[in-house]
Amino acid sequence: MHGEERQVEARHESFGALDALTRLRMRAELLRILSRERHTVLLVTHDVEEALHLADRVLVLSARPARLQRVVPVELPRPRSTTDPALLALKASILCELGVDTAETEGRP
């Protein structure tokens, strides 16, 4: 990289212990920092919406033993809205792959 050192940070469930509002604020702050400093971050989360909101790629893992099931490119412009129909479609697709019926979880018949 010709004299340029790329920083990589790994985060495992960084926001997991936070309440919902603080979690949203921390997401926004992380996006602000990343847009300014352009770090590479590996974020491990069980929250599909969080992954889609923050990531350029989502790696979907199988149940134990964890194996890579699919790489989902998130090619949506930033800033992303969690109500964007394209983001919601990606979320439903990932949850379905993980065995979650999104109609039931969203209260639809």
DSSP file (Angstrom, degrees, kcal/mol; ACC not computed):
  #  RESIDUE AA STRUCTURE BP1 BP2  ACC     N-H-->O    O-->H-N    N-H-->O    O-->H-N    TCO  KAPPA ALPHA  PHI   PSI    X-CA   Y-CA   Z-CA
    1    1 A M    >         0   0    0      0, 0.0     3,-1.6     0, 0.0     0, 0.0   0.000 360.0 360.0 360.0  23.6    0.0    0.0    0.0
    2    2 A H  T 3   -     0   0    0      1,-0.3     3,-0.1     3,-0.0     0, 0.0   0.877 360.0 -33.6  43.4  66.4    3.0    2.3   -0.7
    3    3 A G  T 3  S+     0   0    0      1,-0.2     2,-0.6     0, 0.0    -1,-0.3   0.403 111.4 115.9  79.9  -4.7    3.6    3.8    2.7
    4    4 A E    <   -     0   0    0     -3,-1.6     2,-0.6     2,-0.0    -1,-0.2  -0.887  53.3-152.9-104.4 121.2    0.0    3.8    3.7
    5    5 A E        -     0   0    0     -2,-0.6     2,-0.5    -3,-0.1    -3,-0.0  -0.821  10.7-144.5 -94.2 119.7   -1.0    1.6    6.7
    6    6 A R        -     0   0    0     -2,-0.6     2,-0.4    33,-0.0    33,-0.1  -0.727  12.9-139.5 -85.7 126.5   -4.6    0.5    6.6
    7    7 A Q        -     0   0    0     -2,-0.5    33,-2.3    31,-0.2     2,-0.4  -0.713  17.2-169.4 -88.1 134.7   -6.2    0.3   10.0
    8    8 A V  E     -a   40   0A   0     -2,-0.4     2,-0.4    31,-0.2    33,-0.2  -0.991   1.3-170.3-123.7 130.2   -8.5   -2.7   10.7
    9    9 A E  E     -a   41   0A   0     31,-2.8    33,-3.2    -2,-0.4     2,-0.4  -0.954   8.3-153.9-120.2 140.1  -10.6   -2.9   13.8
   10   10 A A  E     -a   42   0A   0     -2,-0.4     2,-0.4    31,-0.2    33,-0.2  -0.947  12.7-177.3-112.9 133.4  -12.6   -5.9   15.0
   11   11 A R  E     -a   43   0A   0     31,-3.3    33,-3.4    -2,-0.4     2,-0.6  -0.996  10.1-161.8-132.2 127.4  -15.7   -5.4   17.2
   12   12 A H  E    S-a   44   0A   0     -2,-0.4    33,-0.2    31,-0.2     4,-0.1  -0.942  78.3 -28.8-112.8 115.0  -17.8   -8.3   18.6
   13   13 A E  S >  S+     0   0    0     31,-3.2     3,-1.2    -2,-0.6     4,-0.4   0.886  79.7 171.2  48.0  46.3  -21.3   -7.3   19.7
   14   14 A S  T 3  S+     0   0    0     30,-0.3     3,-0.2     1,-0.3    -1,-0.1   0.823  76.2  31.1 -55.1 -35.9  -20.0   -3.8   20.4
   15   15 A F  T >  S+     0   0    0      1,-0.1     3,-1.6     2,-0.1    -1,-0.3   0.337  88.1 107.5-107.1   5.9  -23.5   -2.4   21.0
   16   16 A G  T <  S+     0   0    0     -3,-1.2    -1,-0.1     1,-0.3    -2,-0.1   0.793  79.8  46.1 -58.3 -35.5  -25.2   -5.5   22.4
   17   17 A A  T 3  S+     0   0    0     -4,-0.4    -1,-0.3    -3,-0.2     2,-0.2   0.415  94.4 100.7 -90.8   2.5  -25.4   -4.3   26.1
   18   18 A L  S <  S-     0   0    0     -3,-1.6     2,-0.1     1,-0.1    -3,-0.0  -0.532  77.2-109.3 -89.9 153.4  -26.8   -0.8   25.2
   19   19 A D     >  -     0   0    0     -2,-0.2     4,-2.6     1,-0.1     5,-0.2  -0.333  42.2 -98.3 -71.4 165.2  -30.4    0.3   25.4
   20   20 A A  H  > S+     0   0    0      1,-0.2     4,-2.0     2,-0.2     5,-0.1   0.870 120.2  46.1 -57.9 -44.6  -32.1    0.9   22.1
   21   21 A L  H  > S+     0   0    0      2,-0.2     4,-2.2     1,-0.2    -1,-0.2   0.918 114.4  46.9 -68.3 -43.0  -31.6    4.7   21.9
   22   22 A T  H  > S+     0   0    0      1,-0.2     4,-2.6     2,-0.2    -1,-0.2   0.889 109.7  55.8 -64.7 -37.6  -28.0    4.6   22.9
   23   23 A R  H  X S+     0   0    0     -4,-2.6     4,-2.2     2,-0.2    -2,-0.2   0.921 108.0  47.4 -59.7 -45.3  -27.5    1.8   20.3
   24   24 A L  H  X S+     0   0    0     -4,-2.0     4,-2.2     1,-0.2    -1,-0.2   0.899 111.9  50.4 -63.7 -40.5  -28.9    4.0   17.5
   25   25 A R  H  X S+     0   0    0     -4,-2.2     4,-2.4     1,-0.2    -2,-0.2   0.903 110.1  50.0 -63.6 -40.6  -26.7    7.0   18.6
   26   26 A M  H  X S+     0   0    0     -4,-2.6     4,-2.7     2,-0.2    -2,-0.2   0.878 108.3  53.0 -67.6 -37.6  -23.6    4.8   18.6
   27   27 A R  H  X S+     0   0    0     -4,-2.2     4,-2.5     2,-0.2    -1,-0.2   0.949 110.8  47.2 -58.3 -48.5  -24.4    3.5   15.1
   28   28 A A  H  X S+     0   0    0     -4,-2.2     4,-2.2     1,-0.2    -2,-0.2   0.901 112.6  49.4 -61.5 -41.4  -24.7    7.1   13.9
   29   29 A E  H  X S+     0   0    0     -4,-2.4     4,-2.6     2,-0.2    -1,-0.2   0.911 109.9  50.7 -65.4 -42.4  -21.4    8.0   15.6
   30   30 A L  H  X S+     0   0    0     -4,-2.7     4,-2.8     1,-0.2    -2,-0.2   0.922 110.9  49.0 -61.1 -44.0  -19.6    5.0   14.1
   31   31 A L  H  X S+     0   0    0     -4,-2.5     4,-2.1     2,-0.2    -1,-0.2   0.892 110.6  51.1 -62.4 -39.0  -20.8    5.9   10.7
   32   32 A R  H  X S+     0   0    0     -4,-2.2     4,-1.2     2,-0.2    -2,-0.2   0.934 112.6  45.6 -63.4 -45.8  -19.7    9.5   11.2
   33   33 A I  H  X S+     0   0    0     -4,-2.6     4,-3.0     1,-0.2     5,-0.4   0.925 113.4  49.5 -62.8 -45.8  -16.2    8.4   12.3
   34   34 A L  H  X S+     0   0    0     -4,-2.8     4,-2.0     1,-0.2    -1,-0.2   0.848 107.6  53.7 -66.0 -34.0  -15.9    5.9    9.4
   35   35 A S  H  < S+     0   0    0     -4,-2.1    -1,-0.2    -5,-0.2    -2,-0.2   0.817 117.6  38.0 -69.1 -27.9  -17.0    8.4    6.8
   36   36 A R  H  < S+     0   0    0     -4,-1.2    -2,-0.2    -3,-0.3    -1,-0.2   0.862 130.0  26.2 -88.4 -39.9  -14.2   10.8    8.0
   37   37 A E  H  < S-     0   0    0     -4,-3.0    -3,-0.2    -5,-0.2    -2,-0.2   0.594  86.5-142.0-107.2 -12.8  -11.4    8.3    8.8
   38   38 A R     <  +     0   0    0     -4,-2.0   -31,-0.2    -5,-0.4    -4,-0.1   0.873  34.4 168.8  53.9  48.6  -12.1    5.4    6.5
   39   39 A H        -     0   0    0     -6,-0.1     2,-0.5   -33,-0.1   -31,-0.2  -0.440  37.4-120.1 -77.6 161.1  -11.1    2.5    8.8
   40   40 A T  E     -a    8   0A   0    -33,-2.3   -31,-2.8    -2,-0.1     2,-0.4  -0.934  35.3-171.2 -99.8 127.8  -11.9   -1.1    8.0
   41   41 A V  E     -a    9   0A   0     -2,-0.5     2,-0.7   -33,-0.2   -31,-0.2  -0.977  20.6-156.5-126.1 131.4  -14.1   -2.6   10.7
   42   42 A L  E     -a   10   0A   0    -33,-3.2   -31,-3.3    -2,-0.4     2,-0.6  -0.929  21.6-170.9-102.0 109.3  -15.1   -6.2   11.2
   43   43 A L  E     -a   11   0A   0     -2,-0.7     2,-0.6   -33,-0.2   -31,-0.2  -0.907   9.8-159.1-108.7 119.8  -18.3   -6.0   13.2
   44   44 A V  E     +a   12   0A   0    -33,-3.4   -31,-3.2    -2,-0.6   -30,-0.3  -0.874  28.8 152.2 -98.1 123.2  -19.8   -9.2   14.6
   45   45 A T        -     0   0    0     -2,-0.6    -2,-0.0   -33,-0.2   -33,-0.0  -0.986  48.0-149.6-148.2 154.9  -23.5   -8.8   15.4
   46   46 A H  S    S+     0   0    0     -2,-0.3     2,-0.9     1,-0.0    -1,-0.1   0.353  77.7  97.9-100.2   1.4  -26.6  -10.9   15.7
   47   47 A D     >  -     0   0    0      1,-0.2     4,-2.4     2,-0.1     5,-0.2  -0.808  55.3-168.8 -96.9 103.9  -28.7   -7.9   14.7
   48   48 A V  H  > S+     0   0    0     -2,-0.9     4,-2.5     1,-0.2     5,-0.2   0.896  87.3  52.1 -61.7 -42.4  -29.5   -8.1   10.9
   49   49 A E  H  > S+     0   0    0      1,-0.2     4,-2.2     2,-0.2    -1,-0.2   0.918 109.8  49.4 -60.9 -43.4  -30.8   -4.6   10.7
   50   50 A E  H  > S+     0   0    0      2,-0.2     4,-2.1     1,-0.2     5,-0.3   0.918 110.5  50.7 -60.8 -44.2  -27.7   -3.2   12.4
   51   51 A A  H  X S+     0   0    0     -4,-2.4     4,-2.7     1,-0.2    -2,-0.2   0.927 112.7  45.6 -60.3 -45.7  -25.5   -5.2   10.0
   52   52 A L  H  < S+     0   0    0     -4,-2.5    -1,-0.2     1,-0.2    -2,-0.2   0.842 112.4  51.6 -68.3 -32.9  -27.4   -3.8    7.0
   53   53 A H  H  < S+     0   0    0     -4,-2.2    27,-0.3    -5,-0.2    -1,-0.2   0.860 123.4  27.4 -70.2 -35.7  -27.3   -0.3    8.3
   54   54 A L  H  < S+     0   0    0     -4,-2.1    -2,-0.2    -5,-0.2    -3,-0.2   0.763 105.9  79.3 -98.9 -28.4  -23.6   -0.3    8.9
   55   55 A A     <  -     0   0    0     -4,-2.7     3,-0.1    -5,-0.3   -13,-0.0  -0.417  51.4-157.9 -97.4 157.7  -21.9   -2.7    6.5
   56   56 A D  S    S+     0   0    0      1,-0.3    18,-2.9    -2,-0.1     2,-0.3   0.637  96.1  21.4 -91.0 -23.8  -20.9   -2.8    2.9
   57   57 A R  E     -B   73   0B   0     16,-0.3     2,-0.5    -6,-0.1    -1,-0.3  -0.995  69.1-153.8-143.3 140.3  -21.1   -6.6    3.1
   58   58 A V  E     -B   72   0B   0     14,-2.5    14,-3.2    -2,-0.3     2,-0.7  -0.975   8.6-153.4-116.1 125.8  -22.9   -8.9    5.4
   59   59 A L  E     -B   71   0B   0     -2,-0.5     2,-0.6    12,-0.2    12,-0.2  -0.884  10.6-152.5 -98.8 118.0  -21.5  -12.4    6.0
   60   60 A V  E     -B   70   0B   0     10,-3.0     9,-3.2    -2,-0.7    10,-1.4  -0.803  13.0-160.0 -94.0 124.0  -24.3  -14.8    7.0
   61   61 A L  E     -B   68   0B   0     -2,-0.6     7,-0.2     7,-0.2     5,-0.1  -0.750  11.8-124.6-105.2 151.2  -23.1  -17.7    9.1
   62   62 A S        -     0   0    0      5,-2.7    -1,-0.1    -2,-0.3    36,-0.1  -0.262  40.2 -83.6 -79.0 173.5  -24.7  -21.1    9.7
   63   63 A A  S    S-     0   0    0      1,-0.2     4,-0.2     3,-0.1    -1,-0.2  -0.168  86.8 -11.8 -67.0 174.3  -25.5  -22.5   13.1
   64   64 A R  S    S+     0   0    0      2,-0.1    -1,-0.2     1,-0.1     2,-0.1  -0.243 130.2  41.2 -59.2 139.1  -22.7  -24.3   15.0
   65   65 A P  S    S-     0   0    0      0, 0.0    -3,-0.1     0, 0.0    -1,-0.1   0.538 104.4-131.3 -71.4 136.2  -20.3  -25.1   13.8
   66   66 A A        +     0   0    0     -5,-0.1     2,-0.3    -2,-0.1    -3,-0.1  -0.313  34.1 171.2 -62.2 128.1  -20.4  -21.7   12.1
   67   67 A R        -     0   0    0     -4,-0.2    -5,-2.7    -2,-0.1     2,-0.5  -0.971  42.8 -96.6-133.9 150.0  -19.7  -21.8    8.4
   68   68 A L  E     +B   61   0B   0     -2,-0.3    -7,-0.2    -7,-0.2     3,-0.1  -0.548  41.3 173.6 -69.1 118.8  -20.1  -19.1    5.8
   69   69 A Q  E     -     0   0B   0     -9,-3.2     2,-0.3    -2,-0.5    -8,-0.2   0.844  61.3 -15.3 -90.7 -43.4  -23.5  -19.5    4.2
   70   70 A R  E     -B   60   0B   0    -10,-1.4   -10,-3.0     2,-0.0     2,-0.5  -0.987  48.8-134.5-163.2 147.4  -23.6  -16.4    2.0
   71   71 A V  E     -B   59   0B   0     -2,-0.3   -12,-0.2   -12,-0.2    -3,-0.0  -0.958  24.4-161.6-106.9 123.8  -22.0  -13.0    1.4
   72   72 A V  E     -B   58   0B   0    -14,-3.2   -14,-2.5    -2,-0.5     2,-0.2  -0.909   8.6-145.8-110.2 109.0  -24.6  -10.3    0.9
   73   73 A P  E     -B   57   0B   0      0, 0.0     2,-0.8     0, 0.0   -16,-0.3  -0.539   5.2-150.6 -70.1 137.5  -23.4   -7.1   -0.7
   74   74 A V        +     0   0    0    -18,-2.9     2,-0.5    -2,-0.2    13,-0.0  -0.830  23.1 170.7-110.6  91.6  -25.1   -4.0    0.6
   75   75 A E        +     0   0    0     -2,-0.8    -1,-0.1     2,-0.0   -19,-0.1  -0.287  30.1 126.2-101.1  47.4  -25.0   -1.7   -2.4
   76   76 A L        -     0   0    0     -2,-0.5     4,-0.1     1,-0.1    -2,-0.1  -0.838  63.5-107.3-105.8 143.1  -27.3    0.9   -1.0
   77   77 A P        -     0   0    0      0, 0.0    -1,-0.1     0, 0.0    -2,-0.0  -0.268  48.2 -84.5 -66.8 154.0  -26.3    4.6   -0.8
   78   78 A R  S    S+     0   0    0      2,-0.1     2,-0.1     1,-0.1   -25,-0.0  -0.806 105.5  51.5-102.5 149.0  -25.5    6.2    2.5
   79   79 A P  S    S-     0   0    0      0, 0.0     2,-0.3     0, 0.0    -1,-0.1   0.521  85.1-157.5 -72.7 146.5  -27.0    7.5    4.6
   80   80 A R        -     0   0    0    -27,-0.3     2,-0.5    -2,-0.1    -2,-0.1  -0.725   7.3-144.0 -97.1 142.4  -29.3    4.4    4.8
   81   81 A S    >   -     0   0    0     -2,-0.3     3,-1.6     1,-0.1     6,-0.2  -0.882  11.5-140.8-102.7 135.5  -32.7    4.4    6.2
   82   82 A T  T 3  S+     0   0    0     -2,-0.5    -1,-0.1     1,-0.3   -29,-0.0   0.565 105.1  56.1 -71.1  -6.2  -33.9    1.3    8.1
   83   83 A T  T 3  S+     0   0    0      4,-0.0    -1,-0.3     5,-0.0    -3,-0.0   0.373  75.1 125.5-103.3   3.0  -37.3    1.8    6.4
   84   84 A D    <>  -     0   0    0     -3,-1.6     4,-2.7     1,-0.1     3,-0.3  -0.439  63.9-134.8 -60.6 127.2  -35.8    1.7    2.8
   85   85 A P  H  > S+     0   0    0      0, 0.0     4,-2.0     0, 0.0    -1,-0.1   0.845 104.8  52.4 -56.0 -35.9  -37.7   -1.0    0.9
   86   86 A A  H  > S+     0   0    0      2,-0.2     4,-1.9     1,-0.2     5,-0.1   0.900 111.1  46.4 -67.7 -40.1  -34.5   -2.3   -0.6
   87   87 A L  H  > S+     0   0    0     -3,-0.3     4,-2.5     2,-0.2    -1,-0.2   0.902 111.8  51.4 -67.5 -40.7  -32.9   -2.6    2.9
   88   88 A L  H  X S+     0   0    0     -4,-2.7     4,-2.5     2,-0.2    -2,-0.2   0.863 108.4  52.3 -63.8 -35.7  -36.1   -4.3    4.2
   89   89 A A  H  X S+     0   0    0     -4,-2.0     4,-2.2    -5,-0.2    -1,-0.2   0.912 110.2  47.6 -66.8 -42.2  -36.0   -6.8    1.4
   90   90 A L  H  X S+     0   0    0     -4,-1.9     4,-2.5     2,-0.2     5,-0.2   0.918 111.9  51.0 -62.2 -42.9  -32.4   -7.7    2.2
   91   91 A K  H  X S+     0   0    0     -4,-2.5     4,-2.8     1,-0.2     5,-0.2   0.932 110.8  47.5 -60.5 -46.8  -33.3   -8.0    5.8
   92   92 A A  H  X S+     0   0    0     -4,-2.5     4,-2.4     1,-0.2    -1,-0.2   0.895 111.6  51.7 -61.9 -40.3  -36.2  -10.3    5.0
   93   93 A S  H  X S+     0   0    0     -4,-2.2     4,-2.1     2,-0.2    -1,-0.2   0.920 112.7  44.3 -63.3 -44.8  -34.0  -12.4    2.8
   94   94 A I  H  X S+     0   0    0     -4,-2.5     4,-1.6     2,-0.2    -2,-0.2   0.929 114.2  49.1 -67.0 -45.3  -31.3  -12.9    5.4
   95   95 A L  H  <>S+     0   0    0     -4,-2.8     5,-3.1     1,-0.2     4,-0.2   0.894 110.3  51.7 -62.6 -38.9  -33.8  -13.6    8.2
   96   96 A C  H ><5S+     0   0    0     -4,-2.4     3,-1.7     1,-0.2    -1,-0.2   0.925 107.7  52.1 -61.5 -44.2  -35.6  -16.2    6.0
   97   97 A E  H 3<5S+     0   0    0     -4,-2.1    -1,-0.2     1,-0.3    -2,-0.2   0.815 108.4  52.0 -61.0 -30.5  -32.2  -17.8    5.3
   98   98 A L  T 3<5S-     0   0    0     -4,-1.6    -1,-0.3     2,-0.1    -2,-0.2   0.405 126.0-102.7 -87.3   1.7  -31.7  -18.0    9.0
   99   99 A G  T < 5S+     0   0    0     -3,-1.7     2,-0.5     1,-0.3    -3,-0.2   0.698  77.2 134.8  88.6  20.1  -35.1  -19.7    9.5
  100  100 A V      < -     0   0    0     -5,-3.1     2,-0.9    -6,-0.1    -1,-0.3  -0.908  50.6-140.8-106.8 125.1  -37.0  -16.6   10.8
  101  101 A D    >>  -     0   0    0     -2,-0.5     4,-1.8     1,-0.2     3,-0.5  -0.740  11.8-163.5 -83.0 107.8  -40.5  -16.0    9.3
  102  102 A T  H 3> S+     0   0    0     -2,-0.9     4,-1.7     1,-0.2     6,-0.3   0.777  84.9  63.2 -68.5 -26.0  -40.6  -12.2    8.9
  103  103 A A  H 34>S+     0   0    0      1,-0.2     5,-2.6     2,-0.2    -1,-0.2   0.911 108.1  43.0 -62.0 -41.1  -44.4  -12.2    8.5
  104  104 A E  H X45S+     0   0    0     -3,-0.5     3,-1.2     3,-0.2    -2,-0.2   0.912 113.4  50.2 -70.7 -42.6  -44.7  -13.6   12.0
  105  105 A T  H 3<5S+     0   0    0     -4,-1.8    -1,-0.2     1,-0.3    -2,-0.2   0.748 112.6  47.3 -71.6 -22.2  -42.1  -11.3   13.6
  106  106 A E  T 3<5S-     0   0    0     -4,-1.7    -1,-0.3    -5,-0.2    -2,-0.2   0.305 116.5-111.2-100.7   8.6  -43.7   -8.2   12.1
  107  107 A G  T < 5 +     0   0    0     -3,-1.2    -3,-0.2     1,-0.3    -2,-0.1   0.677  68.4 142.6  75.9  18.1  -47.2   -9.1   13.2
  108  108 A R      <       0   0    0     -5,-2.6    -1,-0.3    -6,-0.3    -2,-0.1  -0.676 360.0 360.0 -91.0 148.9  -48.6   -9.8    9.7
  109  109 A P              0   0    0      0, 0.0    -1,-0.1     0, 0.0    -5,-0.1   0.478 360.0 360.0 -69.3 360.0  -51.0  -12.7    9.1
